[in-house]
């Protein structure tokens, strides 16, 4: 952008260069002058960037979930890196403009015969194409990330997570059944259940032997234990058979498996009831399957639903309790539950979280990524437009007389704006075209990390192209309108 903006001013500095050369300045002196200007601007930018960084870092840490602390004064090595990078950027960005501006022939520019058909035109256009290609990739990435996030937050996970309060139980052996019964009596409470782990964060596994197992060997599988009110409280559904009953005392002898487990075991759904199953190896008196529950997401959506074995736990102390609330006044109900808790267990702190919040926390990384992509998408578009602005400024400066002639011959303002804008929009759409395969493969790779994803929608290219095209047109139209509305007499009489 610095190259583009500097060369855009080349016509205005042409006479300055011509006069300096006439009075004896050598090309090396001119190159040093322009490189010095570039380095000074770069260091001024460093100072401004440090101020901006100081203001932006707390917000960035909050969005990214990091705790980045940058204090160059306490780290001389970092300070030297900043200074070195700044100096390098100043030299690198100023090299082309320095050699370009110092190459002007004084006899041409002082006579007003300076022609703007420069060899660097391809480089300047290439930079604009490259910038919009980057912006396009980030724009597509932002859309895909938010689409996937929306898909995960609204996907049917196989249980009802709304208006369900999850309470952390004490770690010692207290009467959790009495707590459950007292809370269940509250008006506005639909159902209460106890379970070992919160769905979405389950990690417990053990070896399970099942009938028809290959080589009669047990396999490692995920476990989930919830009491008889689990299905009613969390809204899970049985496929066949029944769930555990309140009067069931068959601990470790009755099992409920999910649909995926039935398929994994090689059973038919209708024949699953009564199949033998057991913890560890097959014992002398193995347990039996009494029901098959519909698949639900007990882990992150990054992973496919695997075989799951559910059983009845004789004791739930130190785990979790879920309270299904049917009242619309959630705050009042939470206070009622807390009051009941403090009456029975005054020595323990009341710790709770809503199940939907707990499940949504699994996607915090994707939320932060979406926010960061949105931020960088806006910055990328803004920076790309600066480059386009510089190229447009350069081109319009060259085309002032040709535009004036067209106006004298009767061309309208709108036709001139369209004529001058379309060439720049071609560059923008060329950048998007080149970036499309990169965006497609990059986001497909990212989506492949989710066992359940929204898929890549090709219409995202259209959305990004429309947004990029409109922003680019708005950037270019400023110079186009300035050129189209300028009095042609003033442009034609200039030498």
C-alpha positions as CSV (number, residue, x, y, z in Angstrom):
1,X,0.0,0.0,0.0
2,X,2.8,2.4,0.8
3,X,4.3,1.6,-2.6
4,X,1.0,2.2,-4.3
5,X,0.3,5.4,-2.5
6,X,3.8,6.8,-3.0
7,X,3.8,6.1,-6.7
8,X,0.3,7.5,-6.9
9,X,1.9,10.9,-6.0
10,X,4.7,10.5,-8.5
11,X,3.2,12.9,-11.0
12,X,3.1,15.6,-8.3
13,X,6.8,15.0,-7.3
14,X,8.1,14.6,-10.9
15,X,9.0,18.3,-11.2
16,X,10.7,18.2,-7.7
17,X,12.9,15.3,-8.9
18,X,13.6,17.1,-12.2
19,X,14.7,20.4,-10.5
20,X,16.9,18.5,-8.0
21,X,18.7,16.7,-10.8
22,X,19.2,20.0,-12.7
23,X,20.8,21.7,-9.7
24,X,23.2,18.7,-9.3
25,X,21.5,16.0,-7.2
26,X,22.7,12.5,-8.0
27,X,20.4,9.6,-8.2
28,X,22.0,8.0,-5.2
29,X,21.1,11.1,-3.1
30,X,17.5,11.0,-4.3
31,X,17.2,7.3,-3.5
32,X,18.6,8.0,0.0
33,X,16.1,10.8,0.4
34,X,13.1,8.7,-0.5
35,X,14.3,5.7,1.6
36,X,14.8,8.1,4.5
37,X,11.2,9.3,4.2
38,X,10.0,5.7,4.1
39,X,12.0,4.8,7.2
40,X,10.8,7.8,9.2
41,X,7.2,7.1,8.3
42,X,7.7,3.5,9.4
43,X,9.1,4.5,12.8
44,X,6.2,7.0,13.3
45,X,3.9,4.0,12.5
46,X,5.7,2.0,15.2
47,X,5.0,4.6,17.8
48,X,1.3,4.8,16.8
49,X,1.1,1.0,16.7
50,X,2.4,0.7,20.3
51,X,-0.3,3.1,21.5
52,X,-3.0,1.2,19.6
53,X,-1.6,-2.1,20.9
54,X,-1.8,-0.9,24.5
55,X,-5.5,0.0,24.0
56,X,-6.4,-3.1,22.0
57,X,-4.6,-5.8,23.9
58,X,-7.0,-6.2,26.8
59,X,-9.9,-6.6,24.4
60,X,-7.9,-9.0,22.2
61,X,-7.0,-11.1,25.3
62,X,-10.7,-11.2,26.3
63,X,-11.8,-12.4,22.8
64,X,-9.0,-14.9,22.3
65,X,-9.0,-16.3,25.8
66,X,-5.3,-15.6,26.2
67,X,-3.2,-13.5,28.6
68,X,-0.7,-11.9,26.3
69,X,1.5,-9.3,28.0
70,X,3.9,-7.2,25.9
71,X,6.4,-4.9,27.6
72,X,9.4,-4.1,25.3
73,X,10.9,-2.0,28.1
74,X,11.4,-5.1,30.2
75,X,12.7,-7.2,27.3
76,X,15.5,-5.7,25.3
77,X,15.4,-8.5,22.8
78,X,11.8,-7.9,21.9
79,X,12.5,-4.1,21.6
80,X,15.3,-4.8,19.2
81,X,13.1,-7.1,17.1
82,X,10.5,-4.3,16.9
83,X,13.1,-1.8,15.8
84,X,14.6,-4.2,13.3
85,X,11.3,-5.1,11.7
86,X,10.3,-1.4,11.5
87,X,13.6,-0.5,9.8
88,X,13.3,-3.4,7.4
89,X,9.7,-2.5,6.5
90,X,10.7,1.1,5.9
91,X,13.5,0.1,3.6
92,X,11.6,-2.7,1.8
93,X,8.4,-0.6,1.3
94,X,10.4,2.4,0.1
95,X,12.8,0.6,-2.3
96,X,10.5,0.6,-5.3
97,X,9.2,4.2,-4.9
98,X,12.8,5.4,-4.3
99,X,14.2,3.8,-7.5
100,X,11.0,4.7,-9.4
101,X,10.9,8.4,-8.5
102,X,14.7,8.9,-8.9
103,X,14.6,7.5,-12.4
104,X,12.6,10.5,-13.9
105,X,14.4,12.3,-16.7
106,X,14.6,16.0,-15.9
107,X,14.3,17.1,-19.6
108,X,11.0,15.2,-19.9
109,X,9.3,16.2,-16.6
110,X,10.3,19.9,-16.8
111,X,8.8,20.1,-20.3
112,X,5.6,18.5,-19.1
113,X,6.1,15.5,-21.3
114,X,6.2,13.1,-18.3
115,X,4.2,10.0,-19.4
116,X,2.6,7.7,-16.8
117,X,3.0,4.4,-18.7
118,X,5.4,2.9,-16.1
119,X,6.8,-0.6,-15.9
120,X,5.7,-0.9,-12.3
121,X,2.0,-0.9,-13.3
122,X,1.9,-4.7,-13.2
123,X,3.5,-4.8,-9.8
124,X,1.0,-2.3,-8.3
125,X,-2.0,-4.2,-9.8
126,X,-0.5,-7.5,-8.6
127,X,-0.3,-6.1,-5.0
128,X,-4.0,-5.2,-5.1
129,X,-5.0,-8.6,-6.5
130,X,-2.9,-10.3,-3.7
131,X,-4.5,-8.2,-1.0
132,X,-8.0,-8.9,-2.1
133,X,-7.2,-12.6,-2.4
134,X,-6.2,-12.6,1.3
135,X,-9.3,-10.6,2.3
136,X,-11.5,-13.0,0.3
137,X,-10.1,-16.1,2.1
138,X,-10.7,-14.5,5.5
139,X,-14.2,-13.4,4.5
140,X,-15.1,-16.9,3.4
141,X,-13.6,-18.3,6.5
142,X,-15.6,-16.0,8.7
143,X,-18.9,-17.0,7.1
144,X,-18.1,-20.8,7.3
145,X,-17.0,-20.5,11.0
146,X,-20.2,-18.7,12.0
147,X,-22.3,-21.1,9.9
148,X,-20.7,-24.1,11.7
149,X,-21.1,-22.4,15.1
150,X,-24.8,-21.7,14.5
151,X,-25.2,-25.3,13.3
152,X,-23.6,-26.7,16.5
153,X,-25.5,-24.4,18.9
154,X,-28.9,-25.3,17.3
155,X,-28.3,-29.0,16.4
156,X,-30.5,-31.6,18.0
157,X,-28.2,-33.2,20.4
158,X,-30.6,-35.9,21.5
159,X,-31.6,-34.4,24.8
160,X,-33.3,-31.2,26.1
161,X,-30.8,-28.7,27.4
162,X,-33.2,-25.8,27.9
163,X,-34.3,-24.7,31.4
164,X,-32.3,-27.4,33.0
165,X,-30.4,-26.5,36.1
166,X,-27.3,-28.7,36.9
167,X,-26.2,-28.7,40.5
168,X,-22.7,-29.8,41.7
169,X,-23.2,-32.3,44.6
170,X,-20.9,-32.4,47.7
171,X,-18.0,-34.8,47.6
172,X,-18.7,-36.7,50.8
173,X,-21.5,-39.1,51.5
174,X,-24.5,-37.0,52.1
175,X,-28.2,-37.9,51.6
176,X,-28.5,-36.8,48.0
177,X,-31.8,-38.6,47.6
178,X,-33.3,-36.4,50.3
179,X,-32.0,-33.3,48.5
180,X,-33.6,-34.6,45.2
181,X,-36.9,-35.3,46.9
182,X,-37.2,-31.9,48.5
183,X,-36.3,-30.0,45.3
184,X,-38.8,-32.1,43.4
185,X,-41.6,-30.9,45.7
186,X,-41.1,-27.3,44.7
187,X,-43.8,-25.7,42.5
188,X,-42.3,-25.1,39.1
189,X,-40.0,-28.1,39.2
190,X,-41.0,-30.7,36.6
191,X,-38.4,-33.4,37.3
192,X,-35.1,-34.0,39.1
193,X,-32.5,-36.6,38.3
194,X,-29.0,-37.6,39.5
195,X,-26.2,-38.6,37.2
196,X,-22.5,-39.2,37.2
197,X,-21.3,-36.8,34.4
198,X,-22.7,-33.9,32.5
199,X,-23.7,-34.7,28.9
200,X,-21.2,-33.2,26.5
201,X,-18.3,-33.6,28.9
202,X,-18.3,-37.4,29.5
203,X,-15.0,-39.1,29.8
204,X,-15.5,-42.3,31.8
205,X,-14.7,-45.5,30.0
206,X,-14.4,-49.2,31.0
207,X,-14.1,-52.5,29.3
208,X,-17.4,-54.1,28.4
209,X,-18.1,-57.6,27.3
210,X,-21.2,-58.2,25.1
211,X,-22.8,-61.2,23.5
212,X,-21.4,-62.0,20.1
213,X,-18.2,-60.1,20.8
214,X,-15.4,-60.8,18.4
215,X,-13.1,-63.5,19.8
216,X,-15.3,-63.1,23.0
217,X,-13.1,-60.2,24.0
218,X,-14.2,-57.1,26.0
219,X,-13.9,-53.6,24.4
220,X,-13.3,-50.2,26.0
221,X,-16.5,-48.1,25.9
222,X,-18.0,-44.9,27.3
223,X,-20.2,-45.2,30.4
224,X,-23.1,-43.1,31.6
225,X,-25.1,-43.5,34.8
226,X,-28.3,-41.7,35.6
227,X,-31.2,-42.6,37.9
228,X,-34.7,-43.6,36.9
229,X,-35.8,-40.0,36.3
230,X,-33.0,-39.3,33.8
231,X,-35.1,-39.7,30.6
232,X,-37.9,-37.5,31.9
233,X,-35.6,-34.8,33.1
234,X,-33.3,-34.5,30.1
235,X,-36.0,-35.4,27.5
236,X,-34.2,-38.5,26.1
237,X,-36.2,-41.1,24.3
238,X,-36.1,-44.9,24.2
239,X,-36.0,-46.7,20.9
240,X,-37.0,-50.1,22.2
241,X,-37.4,-51.6,25.6
242,X,-37.5,-49.7,28.9
243,X,-35.3,-47.6,31.1
244,X,-34.4,-48.3,34.7
245,X,-37.3,-48.3,37.2
246,X,-37.5,-46.7,40.6
247,X,-37.7,-50.0,42.4
248,X,-34.9,-51.6,40.4
249,X,-32.1,-52.9,42.5
250,X,-30.3,-54.7,39.7
251,X,-27.1,-52.8,39.9
252,X,-24.6,-53.9,37.3
253,X,-27.2,-56.5,36.0
254,X,-29.4,-54.3,33.9
255,X,-28.0,-52.2,31.0
256,X,-29.3,-49.7,28.5
257,X,-27.3,-49.1,25.3
258,X,-27.5,-46.5,22.6
259,X,-28.4,-47.2,18.9
260,X,-24.7,-46.9,17.9
261,X,-23.8,-49.6,20.4
262,X,-26.4,-52.0,18.9
263,X,-25.0,-51.5,15.4
264,X,-21.4,-51.8,16.7
265,X,-22.3,-55.1,18.5
266,X,-23.8,-56.5,15.3
267,X,-27.2,-56.9,16.8
268,X,-30.6,-56.2,15.3
269,X,-32.6,-53.5,17.1
270,X,-35.6,-55.8,17.7
271,X,-33.4,-58.5,19.1
272,X,-31.3,-56.3,21.4
273,X,-33.5,-56.7,24.4
274,X,-32.3,-59.6,26.6
275,X,-28.8,-59.7,25.0
276,X,-26.0,-60.5,27.5
277,X,-23.6,-57.8,28.6
278,X,-21.2,-57.3,31.4
279,X,-18.5,-55.1,32.9
280,X,-15.0,-56.4,32.2
281,X,-14.9,-60.1,31.1
282,X,-18.0,-62.3,31.0
283,X,-18.8,-63.5,34.4
284,X,-20.8,-66.5,35.6
285,X,-23.9,-64.3,35.8
286,X,-23.7,-61.6,33.2
287,X,-26.2,-58.7,33.0
288,X,-28.8,-58.1,30.3
289,X,-29.9,-55.3,28.0
290,X,-33.3,-54.0,29.0
291,X,-33.5,-51.1,26.5
292,X,-32.0,-49.1,23.7
293,X,-32.0,-45.3,24.0
294,X,-31.9,-43.0,21.0
295,X,-28.4,-41.6,20.2
296,X,-27.5,-38.4,22.0
297,X,-24.3,-36.3,21.9
298,X,-22.5,-37.1,25.1
299,X,-19.2,-35.6,23.9
300,X,-18.1,-32.7,21.7
301,X,-19.4,-32.5,18.1
302,X,-15.8,-32.9,17.0
303,X,-16.4,-36.6,17.6
304,X,-18.9,-39.0,16.2
305,X,-21.4,-40.6,18.6
306,X,-19.8,-43.9,19.7
307,X,-21.1,-47.0,21.5
308,X,-22.5,-46.0,24.9
309,X,-23.5,-48.3,27.9
310,X,-25.8,-46.9,30.6
311,X,-26.2,-48.5,34.0
312,X,-27.8,-47.8,37.3
313,X,-25.5,-46.5,40.0
314,X,-26.4,-47.4,43.6
315,X,-24.8,-44.2,44.9
316,X,-24.6,-40.7,43.3
317,X,-22.9,-38.7,46.0
318,X,-20.3,-36.2,44.8
319,X,-21.7,-36.0,41.3
320,X,-24.4,-34.0,39.7
321,X,-28.2,-33.3,40.0
322,X,-30.3,-31.9,37.1
323,X,-33.5,-29.9,37.8
324,X,-36.0,-29.5,35.0
325,X,-37.8,-26.2,35.4
326,X,-41.2,-25.6,33.9
327,X,-41.7,-22.1,35.2
328,X,-41.0,-19.0,33.0
329,X,-39.6,-17.2,36.1
330,X,-36.2,-18.8,36.0
331,X,-34.6,-16.4,38.6
332,X,-37.3,-17.1,41.2
333,X,-37.0,-20.8,40.7
334,X,-33.2,-20.7,41.1
335,X,-33.7,-18.8,44.4
336,X,-36.2,-21.4,45.5
337,X,-33.9,-24.3,44.7
338,X,-31.0,-22.5,46.4
339,X,-33.2,-21.9,49.5
340,X,-34.1,-25.6,49.7
341,X,-30.4,-26.6,49.3
342,X,-29.3,-24.3,52.1
343,X,-32.0,-25.7,54.4
344,X,-30.8,-29.3,53.9
345,X,-27.0,-28.7,53.3
346,X,-26.2,-25.3,54.9
347,X,-22.5,-26.3,55.2
348,X,-22.1,-26.6,51.4
349,X,-21.9,-23.9,48.8
350,X,-24.7,-23.9,46.2
351,X,-22.9,-24.3,42.8
352,X,-25.0,-24.5,39.7
353,X,-25.0,-24.0,35.9
354,X,-27.6,-24.3,33.3
355,X,-27.2,-27.3,31.0
356,X,-27.4,-25.2,27.8
357,X,-24.7,-22.9,29.1
358,X,-22.5,-25.9,30.0
359,X,-23.0,-27.5,26.6
360,X,-22.4,-24.2,24.8
361,X,-19.1,-23.8,26.6
362,X,-17.8,-26.7,24.5
363,X,-17.8,-24.3,21.5
364,X,-16.0,-21.4,23.2
365,X,-13.0,-22.0,21.0
366,X,-15.1,-21.7,17.8
367,X,-16.8,-18.6,19.2
368,X,-13.5,-16.9,19.8
369,X,-12.2,-18.0,16.4
370,X,-15.3,-16.5,14.7
371,X,-14.9,-13.2,16.6
372,X,-11.2,-13.0,15.6
373,X,-12.0,-13.9,12.0
374,X,-14.6,-11.1,11.9
375,X,-12.1,-8.6,13.3
376,X,-9.4,-9.6,10.9
377,X,-11.8,-9.8,8.0
378,X,-12.7,-6.2,8.5
379,X,-9.0,-5.2,8.8
380,X,-8.1,-7.2,5.7
381,X,-10.8,-5.5,3.7
382,X,-9.8,-2.1,5.0
383,X,-6.1,-2.6,4.2
384,X,-7.0,-4.0,0.7
385,X,-9.1,-0.9,0.0
386,X,-6.1,1.3,0.9
387,X,-4.1,-0.4,-1.8
388,X,-7.0,0.0,-4.3
389,X,-7.3,3.6,-3.2
390,X,-3.6,4.2,-4.0
391,X,-3.9,2.5,-7.4
392,X,-7.0,4.4,-8.3
393,X,-5.4,7.7,-7.2
394,X,-2.4,6.9,-9.5
395,X,-4.6,6.0,-12.4
396,X,-6.9,8.9,-12.1
397,X,-4.0,11.3,-12.0
398,X,-2.8,9.9,-15.3
399,X,-6.3,9.9,-16.9
400,X,-7.3,13.5,-16.1
401,X,-6.9,14.8,-19.6
402,X,-8.6,11.8,-21.3
403,X,-11.5,12.1,-18.9
404,X,-11.7,15.9,-19.7
405,X,-11.8,15.2,-23.4
406,X,-14.6,12.6,-22.9
407,X,-16.6,15.2,-21.0
408,X,-16.1,17.8,-23.7
409,X,-17.4,15.3,-26.2
410,X,-20.6,14.7,-24.2
411,X,-19.8,11.7,-21.9
412,X,-22.0,11.7,-18.7
413,X,-20.7,11.5,-15.2
414,X,-22.2,8.0,-14.7
415,X,-20.7,6.6,-17.8
416,X,-17.2,7.9,-16.8
417,X,-17.6,6.5,-13.3
418,X,-18.6,3.0,-14.7
419,X,-15.8,3.1,-17.3
420,X,-13.1,4.0,-14.8
421,X,-14.4,1.7,-12.0
422,X,-14.8,-1.5,-14.0
423,X,-11.0,-2.0,-14.6
424,X,-10.4,-1.9,-10.8
425,X,-13.3,-4.2,-10.1
426,X,-11.7,-6.7,-12.5
427,X,-8.6,-6.7,-10.3
428,X,-10.8,-7.3,-7.2
429,X,-12.7,-10.2,-8.8
430,X,-9.4,-11.6,-10.2
431,X,-8.1,-11.7,-6.6
432,X,-11.3,-13.5,-5.5
433,X,-11.1,-16.0,-8.3
434,X,-7.5,-16.9,-7.5
435,X,-8.4,-17.2,-3.8
436,X,-11.5,-19.4,-4.2
437,X,-9.6,-22.7,-4.4
438,X,-7.5,-21.8,-1.4
439,X,-10.6,-20.7,0.6
440,X,-12.4,-23.9,-0.4
441,X,-9.6,-26.3,0.6
442,X,-8.7,-24.4,3.8
443,X,-12.3,-24.3,5.2
444,X,-13.0,-27.9,4.1
445,X,-9.9,-28.9,6.0
446,X,-11.2,-27.0,9.1
447,X,-14.7,-28.5,8.8
448,X,-13.2,-32.0,8.6
449,X,-12.3,-31.6,12.2
450,X,-16.0,-31.9,13.1
451,X,-17.7,-35.2,12.9
452,X,-20.9,-33.3,12.3
453,X,-20.5,-30.2,10.2
454,X,-22.6,-27.8,8.2
455,X,-20.7,-28.6,5.0
456,X,-19.2,-26.1,2.6
457,X,-21.9,-24.0,0.9
458,X,-20.8,-22.6,-2.5
459,X,-23.1,-19.6,-2.1
460,X,-20.6,-18.2,0.4
461,X,-18.4,-17.3,-2.6
462,X,-21.3,-15.1,-3.9
463,X,-21.8,-13.4,-0.6
464,X,-18.1,-12.6,-0.2
465,X,-17.9,-11.5,-3.8
466,X,-20.8,-9.1,-3.4
467,X,-19.5,-7.6,-0.2
468,X,-16.0,-7.3,-1.6
469,X,-17.3,-5.8,-4.9
470,X,-19.4,-3.2,-3.2
471,X,-16.7,-2.1,-0.8
472,X,-14.2,-1.9,-3.7
473,X,-16.6,0.0,-5.8
474,X,-17.2,2.5,-3.0
475,X,-13.4,2.9,-2.6
476,X,-12.8,3.5,-6.4
477,X,-15.9,5.6,-7.0
478,X,-14.5,8.4,-4.9
479,X,-11.7,9.0,-7.4
480,X,-14.0,8.3,-10.4
481,X,-16.5,10.9,-9.2
482,X,-13.7,13.4,-8.6
483,X,-12.4,12.9,-12.1
484,X,-15.8,12.9,-13.7
485,X,-17.0,16.1,-12.0
486,X,-13.9,18.1,-12.4
487,X,-14.1,21.1,-14.8
488,X,-12.6,19.8,-18.0
489,X,-11.1,23.2,-18.8
490,X,-8.9,23.1,-15.7
491,X,-7.6,19.6,-16.7
492,X,-7.0,20.5,-20.3
493,X,-5.0,23.7,-19.7
494,X,-2.6,22.0,-17.2
495,X,0.8,21.2,-18.7
